[in-house]
């Protein structure tokens, strides 16, 4: 997979993003723990489905995997345990990545995200 070095000092997320199966596994563990507190859950899931879609270009996968890796790291700029502010840095990183690759996140990815949220327990095999 191409380097996800963003030049923004996200070394641990960049290293994790180079292990897509590790990202996939750790994503679902954290997502299930925090989904009720995430106002951006649908966008996060759509980005996840796009990142793991075989039709998505590698550079787009790399950008999204980097943002998802930042989300699943146990430490970040603002600890996720803090009420209200905890996920603002995660949301900012994800929003930036989504803006960079928005044309690649398709209605199919968004529908998969909505369907997963409606089911209540996201499917980890997509």
C-alpha positions as a Markdown table, in Angstrom:
| # | Residue | x | y | z |
|---|---|---|---|---|
| 1 | Unk | 0.0 | 0.0 | 0.0 |
| 2 | Unk | 1.3 | 3.5 | -0.7 |
| 3 | Unk | 2.7 | 5.6 | 2.1 |
| 4 | Unk | 0.1 | 7.5 | 4.0 |
| 5 | Unk | 2.6 | 10.0 | 5.3 |
| 6 | Unk | 0.6 | 13.2 | 5.6 |
| 7 | Unk | 3.5 | 15.3 | 6.8 |
| 8 | Unk | 1.2 | 16.5 | 9.7 |
| 9 | Unk | 2.9 | 14.5 | 12.5 |
| 10 | Unk | 0.5 | 11.6 | 12.6 |
| 11 | Unk | 3.2 | 8.9 | 12.7 |
| 12 | Unk | 1.4 | 6.3 | 14.7 |
| 13 | Unk | -1.8 | 6.6 | 12.6 |
| 14 | Unk | 0.4 | 6.5 | 9.4 |
| 15 | Unk | 2.1 | 3.3 | 10.6 |
| 16 | Unk | -1.3 | 1.7 | 11.6 |
| 17 | Unk | -2.8 | 2.7 | 8.2 |
| 18 | Unk | -0.2 | 0.5 | 6.5 |
| 19 | Unk | -1.9 | -2.5 | 8.1 |
| 20 | Unk | -5.4 | -2.6 | 6.5 |
| 21 | Unk | -6.4 | -5.8 | 8.3 |
| 22 | Unk | -5.3 | -4.3 | 11.7 |
| 23 | Unk | -7.3 | -1.2 | 10.9 |
| 24 | Unk | -10.3 | -3.3 | 10.0 |
| 25 | Unk | -10.2 | -5.3 | 13.2 |
| 26 | Unk | -9.5 | -2.5 | 15.6 |
| 27 | Unk | -12.0 | -0.2 | 13.8 |
| 28 | Unk | -15.0 | -2.4 | 14.7 |
| 29 | Unk | -13.9 | -2.9 | 18.3 |
| 30 | Unk | -13.7 | 0.9 | 18.9 |
| 31 | Unk | -16.7 | 1.8 | 16.7 |
| 32 | Unk | -19.0 | -0.6 | 18.7 |
| 33 | Unk | -17.8 | 1.0 | 22.0 |
| 34 | Unk | -18.4 | 4.6 | 20.9 |
| 35 | Unk | -21.1 | 4.6 | 18.2 |
| 36 | Unk | -23.7 | 6.1 | 20.5 |
| 37 | Unk | -21.5 | 9.1 | 21.1 |
| 38 | Unk | -20.5 | 9.8 | 17.5 |
| 39 | Unk | -22.4 | 12.5 | 15.7 |
| 40 | Unk | -20.3 | 11.6 | 12.6 |
| 41 | Unk | -20.9 | 7.8 | 12.7 |
| 42 | Unk | -22.5 | 7.6 | 9.3 |
| 43 | Unk | -19.6 | 9.6 | 7.6 |
| 44 | Unk | -17.1 | 7.4 | 9.4 |
| 45 | Unk | -18.8 | 4.2 | 8.2 |
| 46 | Unk | -19.1 | 5.5 | 4.7 |
| 47 | Unk | -15.4 | 6.3 | 4.7 |
| 48 | Unk | -14.7 | 2.9 | 6.1 |
| 49 | Unk | -16.7 | 1.2 | 3.3 |
| 50 | Unk | -15.0 | 3.3 | 0.7 |
| 51 | Unk | -11.5 | 2.6 | 2.1 |
| 52 | Unk | -12.1 | -1.2 | 1.8 |
| 53 | Unk | -13.9 | -1.1 | -1.5 |
| 54 | Unk | -11.7 | -2.8 | -4.1 |
| 55 | Unk | -12.9 | -0.2 | -6.7 |
| 56 | Unk | -11.5 | 2.7 | -4.7 |
| 57 | Unk | -8.2 | 4.0 | -6.0 |
| 58 | Unk | -5.1 | 3.3 | -3.8 |
| 59 | Unk | -4.4 | 6.9 | -3.0 |
| 60 | Unk | -8.0 | 7.4 | -1.8 |
| 61 | Unk | -7.7 | 4.2 | 0.3 |
| 62 | Unk | -4.5 | 5.5 | 1.9 |
| 63 | Unk | -6.0 | 8.8 | 2.8 |
| 64 | Unk | -9.1 | 7.2 | 4.3 |
| 65 | Unk | -7.2 | 4.5 | 6.1 |
| 66 | Unk | -5.0 | 7.2 | 7.7 |
| 67 | Unk | -8.1 | 9.0 | 9.0 |
| 68 | Unk | -9.6 | 5.8 | 10.3 |
| 69 | Unk | -6.4 | 4.8 | 11.9 |
| 70 | Unk | -6.3 | 8.1 | 13.7 |
| 71 | Unk | -9.8 | 7.4 | 15.0 |
| 72 | Unk | -8.9 | 4.0 | 16.4 |
| 73 | Unk | -5.6 | 5.0 | 18.1 |
| 74 | Unk | -6.0 | 4.8 | 21.9 |
| 75 | Unk | -4.3 | 8.2 | 22.2 |
| 76 | Unk | -4.7 | 11.4 | 20.2 |
| 77 | Unk | -4.6 | 15.2 | 20.6 |
| 78 | Unk | -7.9 | 15.3 | 22.6 |
| 79 | Unk | -8.6 | 12.2 | 24.6 |
| 80 | Unk | -11.8 | 10.5 | 23.5 |
| 81 | Unk | -13.0 | 10.1 | 27.0 |
| 82 | Unk | -13.6 | 13.8 | 27.5 |
| 83 | Unk | -17.3 | 14.7 | 27.2 |
| 84 | Unk | -18.3 | 16.8 | 24.2 |
| 85 | Unk | -14.7 | 17.5 | 23.0 |
| 86 | Unk | -13.3 | 14.0 | 23.0 |
| 87 | Unk | -14.0 | 13.2 | 19.3 |
| 88 | Unk | -13.6 | 16.7 | 17.9 |
| 89 | Unk | -10.0 | 16.0 | 16.7 |
| 90 | Unk | -11.1 | 12.6 | 15.2 |
| 91 | Unk | -14.0 | 14.4 | 13.4 |
| 92 | Unk | -11.6 | 17.1 | 12.1 |
| 93 | Unk | -9.2 | 14.5 | 10.7 |
| 94 | Unk | -12.0 | 12.5 | 9.1 |
| 95 | Unk | -13.7 | 15.6 | 7.7 |
| 96 | Unk | -10.4 | 16.7 | 6.1 |
| 97 | Unk | -9.9 | 13.2 | 4.5 |
| 98 | Unk | -13.5 | 13.1 | 3.3 |
| 99 | Unk | -13.2 | 16.5 | 1.7 |
| 100 | Unk | -10.0 | 15.4 | -0.1 |
| 101 | Unk | -11.7 | 12.3 | -1.6 |
| 102 | Unk | -15.4 | 13.1 | -1.5 |
| 103 | Unk | -16.0 | 12.2 | -5.1 |
| 104 | Unk | -15.0 | 8.6 | -4.3 |
| 105 | Unk | -17.4 | 8.1 | -1.5 |
| 106 | Unk | -20.4 | 6.8 | -3.5 |
| 107 | Unk | -24.1 | 6.5 | -2.7 |
| 108 | Unk | -23.4 | 2.8 | -2.3 |
| 109 | Unk | -20.9 | 3.5 | 0.5 |
| 110 | Unk | -23.3 | 5.9 | 2.2 |
| 111 | Unk | -26.2 | 3.4 | 1.9 |
| 112 | Unk | -24.1 | 0.6 | 3.4 |
| 113 | Unk | -23.3 | 3.0 | 6.3 |
| 114 | Unk | -26.9 | 3.8 | 6.9 |
| 115 | Unk | -27.9 | 0.1 | 6.7 |
| 116 | Unk | -25.2 | -0.8 | 9.2 |
| 117 | Unk | -26.4 | 1.8 | 11.7 |
| 118 | Unk | -30.0 | 0.7 | 11.3 |
| 119 | Unk | -29.0 | -2.9 | 12.1 |
| 120 | Unk | -27.4 | -1.6 | 15.3 |
| 121 | Unk | -24.4 | -4.0 | 15.1 |
| 122 | Unk | -22.1 | -3.1 | 12.2 |
| 123 | Unk | -21.1 | -5.9 | 10.0 |
| 124 | Unk | -17.3 | -6.4 | 10.2 |
| 125 | Unk | -16.9 | -8.4 | 7.0 |
| 126 | Unk | -17.5 | -5.7 | 4.4 |
